[in-house]
Amino acid sequence: MRGTRVLIATTGLFPLSGAFLSASSRLTPFSTKLFVPKSSLASSTSTNDDILKPSYDIEPLPMRIGHGFDIHRMAPIEEAGQPVVIGGVVVTHKDQKWTDAEGKYVEKGGIYETQLGVVAHSDGDVIYHSIVDAIFGALTLPDIGQVFQDTDPRWKGCDSSKFMEHAYEVMTGYGYKIGNIDVTLILERPKVASFKPAMKENIVSLLRTAPGRVNIKARTHERVDSVGELRSLSCHVVLTLERTGEIPLDS
C-alpha cells in the first residue's frame, strides 16, 4: 500500500478539490492528480494552483536543494480534536506531562497529565508539511501555506498524504525525482523511535523513492520553550531533487 497511515482506522470521508473520496480510495495508486504543472489538467483544479505555474522559467538544473520547516501546537486531545500524526503515523502514547501555560485545566504554568493532539487546520503532520515545503522551495515555488491555505474548508482535517501526492505530481511534472531527504523531527514527548520505520516507509512509498534516500532523525528540545513544555512540535527537512532527463509535461 502506498503512503498508508498506520495505527489508526481510516474510515469516513475527507475533502479533495471540492469532491469527497472514500477512505479506500486513498490506497489506490495514482487515484488522484491534483495538479500537473502547465498542463491541461490545471484547469480542473483550484485557482490557487496557478501560483505553481510561474511566469519565469524553472531552469532544468541537474540538482536542486530545498529546505522545509513546520511547527504546530500540541494540546490536550479534547482541545486539539485530533491525535498526534507524524509521517502518516498516529503516535500512540501514555498520558504526558503537558504544561498548561494559560491555566485552562490547572493552575497557570502547572502540569496537566493528558493525551496529546495536534492543533491544525489539516491533520498537522509536520514531517509531510516540511517535505512538501522543501519540494516547492527547491523548485522556487510558493510555500505550502499559499497552496493549501488554512482558510480553505477543503483542507479541514485533511490527510496530509494528499499534499505529498500533490507535491510528487508537481516535482515529476517539472522533470525531477527525489535525490535524498533528511528529516529532523523536534519534540520533547511522546517518544517516536519505534514509529520511525513506519514513517520512513510512508515517505518512500508516497514519493516513489528508495529507503536509502530517506533519513529520519528525532531529538528533544532539552525542555526549552514551547517544544520542551510539550506545547508544540516542529520539523526541519533538507532534500535534493535530481533531474530525471524526461521531458516535462508542459513542453
Contacts in CASP RR format, 6 or more apart in sequence:
PFRMAT RR
TARGET T0000
AUTHOR 0000-0000-0000
METHOD contacts of the structure
MODEL  1
MRGTRVLIATTGLFPLSGAFLSASSRLTPFSTKLFVPKSSLASSTSTNDD
ILKPSYDIEPLPMRIGHGFDIHRMAPIEEAGQPVVIGGVVVTHKDQKWTD
AEGKYVEKGGIYETQLGVVAHSDGDVIYHSIVDAIFGALTLPDIGQVFQD
TDPRWKGCDSSKFMEHAYEVMTGYGYKIGNIDVTLILERPKVASFKPAMK
ENIVSLLRTAPGRVNIKARTHERVDSVGELRSLSCHVVLTLERTGEIPLD
S
1 27 0 8 1.000
1 205 0 8 1.000
2 27 0 8 1.000
2 29 0 8 1.000
2 205 0 8 1.000
2 206 0 8 1.000
3 88 0 8 1.000
3 161 0 8 1.000
3 164 0 8 1.000
3 201 0 8 1.000
3 202 0 8 1.000
3 205 0 8 1.000
3 206 0 8 1.000
4 10 0 8 1.000
4 26 0 8 1.000
4 27 0 8 1.000
4 202 0 8 1.000
4 205 0 8 1.000
5 85 0 8 1.000
5 88 0 8 1.000
5 89 0 8 1.000
5 90 0 8 1.000
5 159 0 8 1.000
5 161 0 8 1.000
5 202 0 8 1.000
6 88 0 8 1.000
6 89 0 8 1.000
6 90 0 8 1.000
6 198 0 8 1.000
6 202 0 8 1.000
7 89 0 8 1.000
7 90 0 8 1.000
7 91 0 8 1.000
7 92 0 8 1.000
7 195 0 8 1.000
7 198 0 8 1.000
8 83 0 8 1.000
8 85 0 8 1.000
8 90 0 8 1.000
10 23 0 8 1.000
10 26 0 8 1.000
10 159 0 8 1.000
11 23 0 8 1.000
12 22 0 8 1.000
12 23 0 8 1.000
13 20 0 8 1.000
13 21 0 8 1.000
13 22 0 8 1.000
13 23 0 8 1.000
14 20 0 8 1.000
14 21 0 8 1.000
14 23 0 8 1.000
14 157 0 8 1.000
14 158 0 8 1.000
14 159 0 8 1.000
14 162 0 8 1.000
15 153 0 8 1.000
15 154 0 8 1.000
15 155 0 8 1.000
15 156 0 8 1.000
15 158 0 8 1.000
16 32 0 8 1.000
16 34 0 8 1.000
16 154 0 8 1.000
16 158 0 8 1.000
16 162 0 8 1.000
17 32 0 8 1.000
17 34 0 8 1.000
17 44 0 8 1.000
17 45 0 8 1.000
17 46 0 8 1.000
17 154 0 8 1.000
18 154 0 8 1.000
21 31 0 8 1.000
21 32 0 8 1.000
25 31 0 8 1.000
25 32 0 8 1.000
26 159 0 8 1.000
26 161 0 8 1.000
32 162 0 8 1.000
32 165 0 8 1.000
33 41 0 8 1.000
33 169 0 8 1.000
34 45 0 8 1.000
34 49 0 8 1.000
34 162 0 8 1.000
34 165 0 8 1.000
34 166 0 8 1.000
34 169 0 8 1.000
35 41 0 8 1.000
35 42 0 8 1.000
35 45 0 8 1.000
35 49 0 8 1.000
35 52 0 8 1.000
35 166 0 8 1.000
35 169 0 8 1.000
35 170 0 8 1.000
36 42 0 8 1.000
36 169 0 8 1.000
36 170 0 8 1.000
36 173 0 8 1.000
36 249 0 8 1.000
37 52 0 8 1.000
37 53 0 8 1.000
37 170 0 8 1.000
37 173 0 8 1.000
37 174 0 8 1.000
37 248 0 8 1.000
37 249 0 8 1.000
37 250 0 8 1.000
38 53 0 8 1.000
38 248 0 8 1.000
38 249 0 8 1.000
38 250 0 8 1.000
39 173 0 8 1.000
39 249 0 8 1.000
39 250 0 8 1.000
42 49 0 8 1.000
42 50 0 8 1.000
42 53 0 8 1.000
46 152 0 8 1.000
46 154 0 8 1.000
48 146 0 8 1.000
48 147 0 8 1.000
48 149 0 8 1.000
48 152 0 8 1.000
49 147 0 8 1.000
51 141 0 8 1.000
51 142 0 8 1.000
51 146 0 8 1.000
51 147 0 8 1.000
52 136 0 8 1.000
52 141 0 8 1.000
52 142 0 8 1.000
52 147 0 8 1.000
52 170 0 8 1.000
54 140 0 8 1.000
54 141 0 8 1.000
58 139 0 8 1.000
58 140 0 8 1.000
58 174 0 8 1.000
60 175 0 8 1.000
60 243 0 8 1.000
60 245 0 8 1.000
61 243 0 8 1.000
62 242 0 8 1.000
62 243 0 8 1.000
63 179 0 8 1.000
63 240 0 8 1.000
63 241 0 8 1.000
63 242 0 8 1.000
63 243 0 8 1.000
64 138 0 8 1.000
64 139 0 8 1.000
64 176 0 8 1.000
64 240 0 8 1.000
64 241 0 8 1.000
65 138 0 8 1.000
65 238 0 8 1.000
65 239 0 8 1.000
65 240 0 8 1.000
65 241 0 8 1.000
66 134 0 8 1.000
66 135 0 8 1.000
66 137 0 8 1.000
66 138 0 8 1.000
66 238 0 8 1.000
66 239 0 8 1.000
66 240 0 8 1.000
66 241 0 8 1.000
67 134 0 8 1.000
67 137 0 8 1.000
67 236 0 8 1.000
67 237 0 8 1.000
67 238 0 8 1.000
68 130 0 8 1.000
68 131 0 8 1.000
68 133 0 8 1.000
68 134 0 8 1.000
68 137 0 8 1.000
68 236 0 8 1.000
68 237 0 8 1.000
68 238 0 8 1.000
69 130 0 8 1.000
69 133 0 8 1.000
69 234 0 8 1.000
69 235 0 8 1.000
69 236 0 8 1.000
69 237 0 8 1.000
70 124 0 8 1.000
70 126 0 8 1.000
70 129 0 8 1.000
70 130 0 8 1.000
70 133 0 8 1.000
70 144 0 8 1.000
70 234 0 8 1.000
70 235 0 8 1.000
71 126 0 8 1.000
71 232 0 8 1.000
71 233 0 8 1.000
71 234 0 8 1.000
71 235 0 8 1.000
72 118 0 8 1.000
72 119 0 8 1.000
72 120 0 8 1.000
72 124 0 8 1.000
72 126 0 8 1.000
72 232 0 8 1.000
72 233 0 8 1.000
72 234 0 8 1.000
73 80 0 8 1.000
73 118 0 8 1.000
73 119 0 8 1.000
73 120 0 8 1.000
73 226 0 8 1.000
73 231 0 8 1.000
73 232 0 8 1.000
74 80 0 8 1.000
74 84 0 8 1.000
74 98 0 8 1.000
74 116 0 8 1.000
74 117 0 8 1.000
74 118 0 8 1.000
74 119 0 8 1.000
74 187 0 8 1.000
74 230 0 8 1.000
74 231 0 8 1.000
74 232 0 8 1.000
74 233 0 8 1.000
75 98 0 8 1.000
75 116 0 8 1.000
75 117 0 8 1.000
75 119 0 8 1.000
75 231 0 8 1.000
76 98 0 8 1.000
76 105 0 8 1.000
76 112 0 8 1.000
76 114 0 8 1.000
76 115 0 8 1.000
76 116 0 8 1.000
76 117 0 8 1.000
77 83 0 8 1.000
77 114 0 8 1.000
77 115 0 8 1.000
77 116 0 8 1.000
77 117 0 8 1.000
79 104 0 8 1.000
79 119 0 8 1.000
80 116 0 8 1.000
80 117 0 8 1.000
80 118 0 8 1.000
80 119 0 8 1.000
81 117 0 8 1.000
82 117 0 8 1.000
82 118 0 8 1.000
82 120 0 8 1.000
82 123 0 8 1.000
82 124 0 8 1.000
82 157 0 8 1.000
83 90 0 8 1.000
83 91 0 8 1.000
83 92 0 8 1.000
83 117 0 8 1.000
83 118 0 8 1.000
84 90 0 8 1.000
84 91 0 8 1.000
84 93 0 8 1.000
84 116 0 8 1.000
84 117 0 8 1.000
84 118 0 8 1.000
84 190 0 8 1.000
84 233 0 8 1.000
85 91 0 8 1.000
85 118 0 8 1.000
85 123 0 8 1.000
85 124 0 8 1.000
85 125 0 8 1.000
85 160 0 8 1.000
86 125 0 8 1.000
86 126 0 8 1.000
86 127 0 8 1.000
86 185 0 8 1.000
86 192 0 8 1.000
86 195 0 8 1.000
86 199 0 8 1.000
86 233 0 8 1.000
87 125 0 8 1.000
87 127 0 8 1.000
87 128 0 8 1.000
87 199 0 8 1.000
87 202 0 8 1.000
87 203 0 8 1.000
88 125 0 8 1.000
88 127 0 8 1.000
88 128 0 8 1.000
88 160 0 8 1.000
88 161 0 8 1.000
88 198 0 8 1.000
88 199 0 8 1.000
88 202 0 8 1.000
89 195 0 8 1.000
89 198 0 8 1.000
89 199 0 8 1.000
89 202 0 8 1.000
91 190 0 8 1.000
91 192 0 8 1.000
91 195 0 8 1.000
93 115 0 8 1.000
93 116 0 8 1.000
93 189 0 8 1.000
93 190 0 8 1.000
93 191 0 8 1.000
94 190 0 8 1.000
95 113 0 8 1.000
95 114 0 8 1.000
95 115 0 8 1.000
96 113 0 8 1.000
96 114 0 8 1.000
96 115 0 8 1.000
96 116 0 8 1.000
96 189 0 8 1.000
96 190 0 8 1.000
96 230 0 8 1.000
97 111 0 8 1.000
97 112 0 8 1.000
97 113 0 8 1.000
97 189 0 8 1.000
97 230 0 8 1.000
98 111 0 8 1.000
98 112 0 8 1.000
98 113 0 8 1.000
98 114 0 8 1.000
98 116 0 8 1.000
98 229 0 8 1.000
98 230 0 8 1.000
98 231 0 8 1.000
99 109 0 8 1.000
99 110 0 8 1.000
99 111 0 8 1.000
99 112 0 8 1.000
99 229 0 8 1.000
99 230 0 8 1.000
99 231 0 8 1.000
100 106 0 8 1.000
100 107 0 8 1.000
100 108 0 8 1.000
100 109 0 8 1.000
100 110 0 8 1.000
100 111 0 8 1.000
100 112 0 8 1.000
101 108 0 8 1.000
101 109 0 8 1.000
101 226 0 8 1.000
101 229 0 8 1.000
101 231 0 8 1.000
102 108 0 8 1.000
103 109 0 8 1.000
103 110 0 8 1.000
105 112 0 8 1.000
105 114 0 8 1.000
106 112 0 8 1.000
116 189 0 8 1.000
116 190 0 8 1.000
116 230 0 8 1.000
118 124 0 8 1.000
118 126 0 8 1.000
118 233 0 8 1.000
120 157 0 8 1.000
121 150 0 8 1.000
121 155 0 8 1.000
121 156 0 8 1.000
121 157 0 8 1.000
122 148 0 8 1.000
122 150 0 8 1.000
122 155 0 8 1.000
122 156 0 8 1.000
122 157 0 8 1.000
122 158 0 8 1.000
122 159 0 8 1.000
122 160 0 8 1.000
122 163 0 8 1.000
123 157 0 8 1.000
123 158 0 8 1.000
123 159 0 8 1.000
123 160 0 8 1.000
124 160 0 8 1.000
125 160 0 8 1.000
126 185 0 8 1.000
126 233 0 8 1.000
126 234 0 8 1.000
126 235 0 8 1.000
127 183 0 8 1.000
127 185 0 8 1.000
127 199 0 8 1.000
127 203 0 8 1.000
127 216 0 8 1.000
127 235 0 8 1.000
127 237 0 8 1.000
128 160 0 8 1.000
128 161 0 8 1.000
128 163 0 8 1.000
128 164 0 8 1.000
129 144 0 8 1.000
129 160 0 8 1.000
129 163 0 8 1.000
129 235 0 8 1.000
130 183 0 8 1.000
130 235 0 8 1.000
130 236 0 8 1.000
130 237 0 8 1.000
131 164 0 8 1.000
131 167 0 8 1.000
131 181 0 8 1.000
131 183 0 8 1.000
131 203 0 8 1.000
131 207 0 8 1.000
131 237 0 8 1.000
131 239 0 8 1.000
132 144 0 8 1.000
132 160 0 8 1.000
132 163 0 8 1.000
132 164 0 8 1.000
132 166 0 8 1.000
132 167 0 8 1.000
133 143 0 8 1.000
133 144 0 8 1.000
133 237 0 8 1.000
134 181 0 8 1.000
134 237 0 8 1.000
134 238 0 8 1.000
134 239 0 8 1.000
135 167 0 8 1.000
135 170 0 8 1.000
135 171 0 8 1.000
135 239 0 8 1.000
135 241 0 8 1.000
136 142 0 8 1.000
136 143 0 8 1.000
136 144 0 8 1.000
136 147 0 8 1.000
136 167 0 8 1.000
136 170 0 8 1.000
137 143 0 8 1.000
138 176 0 8 1.000
138 239 0 8 1.000
138 240 0 8 1.000
138 241 0 8 1.000
139 170 0 8 1.000
139 171 0 8 1.000
139 174 0 8 1.000
139 176 0 8 1.000
139 241 0 8 1.000
141 170 0 8 1.000
144 163 0 8 1.000
147 166 0 8 1.000
148 155 0 8 1.000
148 158 0 8 1.000
148 163 0 8 1.000
148 166 0 8 1.000
149 155 0 8 1.000
161 202 0 8 1.000
161 206 0 8 1.000
164 203 0 8 1.000
164 206 0 8 1.000
164 207 0 8 1.000
165 206 0 8 1.000
167 207 0 8 1.000
168 206 0 8 1.000
168 207 0 8 1.000
168 208 0 8 1.000
171 177 0 8 1.000
171 178 0 8 1.000
171 207 0 8 1.000
171 241 0 8 1.000
172 244 0 8 1.000
173 248 0 8 1.000
173 249 0 8 1.000
173 250 0 8 1.000
174 248 0 8 1.000
175 243 0 8 1.000
175 244 0 8 1.000
175 245 0 8 1.000
175 246 0 8 1.000
175 247 0 8 1.000
175 248 0 8 1.000
176 241 0 8 1.000
176 242 0 8 1.000
176 243 0 8 1.000
176 244 0 8 1.000
177 208 0 8 1.000
177 209 0 8 1.000
177 241 0 8 1.000
177 242 0 8 1.000
177 244 0 8 1.000
178 207 0 8 1.000
178 208 0 8 1.000
178 209 0 8 1.000
178 213 0 8 1.000
178 214 0 8 1.000
178 239 0 8 1.000
178 240 0 8 1.000
178 241 0 8 1.000
178 242 0 8 1.000
179 209 0 8 1.000
179 213 0 8 1.000
179 239 0 8 1.000
179 240 0 8 1.000
179 241 0 8 1.000
179 242 0 8 1.000
180 212 0 8 1.000
180 213 0 8 1.000
180 214 0 8 1.000
180 215 0 8 1.000
180 239 0 8 1.000
180 240 0 8 1.000
181 203 0 8 1.000
181 207 0 8 1.000
181 209 0 8 1.000
181 213 0 8 1.000
181 214 0 8 1.000
181 215 0 8 1.000
181 237 0 8 1.000
181 238 0 8 1.000
181 239 0 8 1.000
182 215 0 8 1.000
182 217 0 8 1.000
182 237 0 8 1.000
182 238 0 8 1.000
182 239 0 8 1.000
183 203 0 8 1.000
183 214 0 8 1.000
183 215 0 8 1.000
183 216 0 8 1.000
183 217 0 8 1.000
183 235 0 8 1.000
183 236 0 8 1.000
183 237 0 8 1.000
184 217 0 8 1.000
184 218 0 8 1.000
184 219 0 8 1.000
184 235 0 8 1.000
184 236 0 8 1.000
184 237 0 8 1.000
185 192 0 8 1.000
185 216 0 8 1.000
185 217 0 8 1.000
185 218 0 8 1.000
185 219 0 8 1.000
185 233 0 8 1.000
185 234 0 8 1.000
185 235 0 8 1.000
186 218 0 8 1.000
186 219 0 8 1.000
186 220 0 8 1.000
186 221 0 8 1.000
186 227 0 8 1.000
186 233 0 8 1.000
186 234 0 8 1.000
186 235 0 8 1.000
186 236 0 8 1.000
187 218 0 8 1.000
187 220 0 8 1.000
187 221 0 8 1.000
187 227 0 8 1.000
187 230 0 8 1.000
187 233 0 8 1.000
187 234 0 8 1.000
188 220 0 8 1.000
188 221 0 8 1.000
188 223 0 8 1.000
188 227 0 8 1.000
188 228 0 8 1.000
188 229 0 8 1.000
188 230 0 8 1.000
189 230 0 8 1.000
192 199 0 8 1.000
192 218 0 8 1.000
193 218 0 8 1.000
196 216 0 8 1.000
196 218 0 8 1.000
199 216 0 8 1.000
200 211 0 8 1.000
200 214 0 8 1.000
200 215 0 8 1.000
200 216 0 8 1.000
201 211 0 8 1.000
203 209 0 8 1.000
203 214 0 8 1.000
203 216 0 8 1.000
204 210 0 8 1.000
204 211 0 8 1.000
204 213 0 8 1.000
204 214 0 8 1.000
220 228 0 8 1.000
221 227 0 8 1.000
221 228 0 8 1.000
222 228 0 8 1.000
223 229 0 8 1.000
226 232 0 8 1.000
227 233 0 8 1.000
227 234 0 8 1.000
END
